[in-house]
Amino acid sequence: MATINLLLLKPVDNLGNEGDEVRVKAGYARNYLLPRKIALPVTRATRRQVESLRVAREERMRKEIAHAEEQAKKLAAMRLAIAVKTGPGGKVFGAVTAQNLIDRIREEGIVLDRKQLALYNPVKSLGKHTTRVRLHPDISVDFEFEVVSENPIEEEEGTGEARES
């Protein structure tokens, strides 16, 4: 397979940050990176841009870390309760998904992406739960939330004594 060396102008997930010299397949470069002006072919002229791109990357990373630390403090202080409908015995109808949690956090003023929330399985029970929120590759926080019933919990019928005929 043919490969090509490129200089990244913008960060690309699972590839590199701006200022990095990467080796990718020619088709990926020709069809995706070059038309979107995300990368340039490596030449003497583009090698001179490397230093300015690295300075820009350091500044961007510093801002991202500061923003992530601020959000981590807000998330750690936040107490969140999600009300769900329940049936007899406190059985939850449906489940609390990652998107439900993200929408509820957004109402509190913090915008998260679904990729940042590590809620792999929907929550199907009442009580306190914990999930990891990855705000930055270096910064993550354990976020606690509680699932509560929006209606009073009724005891299930027929769970007690056996019936006589």
Secondary structure, 3 states (H helix, E strand, C coil): CCEEEEEECCCECCCECCCCEEEEEHHHHHHHHCCCCCEEECCHHHHHHHHHHHHHHHHHHHHHHHHHHHHHHHHHHCCEEEEECECHHHCECCCECHHHHHHHHHHCCCCCCHHHECCCCCECCCEEEEEEEEEECCEEEEEEEEEEECCCCCCCCCCCCCCCC
